[in-house]
């Protein structure tokens, strides 16, 4: 069981202690990633997608954060039970991560090449000059022009798109099997975003890694992922193949999100909106967490929180899912 | 009804910023030459907005799109005289306000307002919403008594869909979408005719963006407003704008009705920009025009057409390399600054 998964997350619970009590940022989240595939994770701010990513790498700041339950199995081993030292060997080597903000993720006082070379030397026994050669090679791989000169540049001398390429070079230098990309193109302009997404696709083809792509942009998901999980208030509310999700979303939140994007609907002047706002994790409603904003909410939604259950080829957390073709 | 007379007209507008190069890198020459060069602070000029002509008609929404650094926000601020233009002219309701001193601008300021991208940074955290909304009323003498002010603030809150009890609360008590509603209410307080909306929904979550876009559309209809809508999001721009101007390196490179711009973009930059937007339909991935490299520096824009180093057009005519293409009308009515576009 579970042999074919590269990563298997089971009932992950991550909590944060705050002034107003403990909140569950991630609540019983389960998903799997197949080798060589891309899983998209979409949701709005506070939906728990970034905390899920940080939990996988055990990078949740503790305190105030705490992984309170569940399993994260990477190649069958539960990462949550690994000694700190072994976990360090996994980070950057087997699983790496790139972040949204390429400027704040790079150290301003070291050259870009030094920072990539450092990642090499953390995991491989090589000399400084050999590591720098690997960095030059990586710069070439991620499409940085004149890589031998660029390794000597400092982050402030690079453009946003270039910095994100450096981050990707750093993340991939040890050829990880899983890349977690947290909003990798959000801070970039559209033409640069297209370059970066194209680069990730190409590198995935060449290196054969799996990608967990976290984004709020449904368009990015539509173009890059085979499968998608949609998160809301710390929970997965829908999980489907990308084509199915966009053709016939089954959760009312997913359907509302798709309808509220201009360009999805044509003609009408007003956009269809989801009323209200994302509930605070401190005051989650009883029952279904989306019911206050849901057009199909009924008495049962107030009383009982739905489970994530199979529906057709998808999984949906809803008592009254959207009809296909509705 | 739209009259032919533009509400805002700008002609050849330039906003140039001085840029001091503090410690230039000097690698060649004798020691003496190198020292002299190293210690000479050369000044350069950032051509943020470089010769823009635009007319905004009463009641319309003109979109201004482009990537970071293209000058779209600078242009928006210069029109409101929040930045001083270094050249060209701005006409508001037919009056030239380009060089009008700040004190004399006051009556004009009541007629034009701005909505900012970051609704948190643009609200004073130590003022209640009531105080924030009363301030413009006091400044312009629009409400004399406290009771009158309360009444008007209440009406503003209702207009933007906030509850009346917001009046005594502080910005941190509100979500991003609600804060943006407050920002909109503040702009509306002085009953302007013209509002520059600078990325008004970019900082908001997808499900909230639609609410704010709808609010802006409703208010425009109810209050007879004219918008300059600055955004990098081409889909939203298509949705809310009547006409769209595309900017690149401080210049307008294409201007067309929104639907036409999306259906038949003429400038190679517009084509690349539109093709880069991820589509929502996984089945029809569009053919993407990938541009090489980054936007060049506005300190040292390329000669000829500013877009030529990244332009995907093959076998470019010589003019692209040494002649600045003027904005000219094409067969379909679009305006494009390109030697090649037909």
Interface residues (C-beta under 8 A of the other chain):
Chain A: X44 X45 X145 X159 X160 X161 X162 X189 X190 X191 X192 X193 X194 X195 X197 X198 X216 X217 X218 X219 X220 X222 X223 X242 X243 X246 X256 X257 X258 X260 X261 X262 X263 X264 X269 X270 X271 X272 X273 X274 X275 X277 X278
Chain B: X67 X68 X175 X177 X178 X205 X206 X207 X208 X209 X210 X211 X213 X214 X217 X232 X234 X235 X236 X238 X239 X272 X273 X275 X276 X277 X278 X279 X280 X281 X282 X283 X285 X288 X290 X291 X293 X294 X295
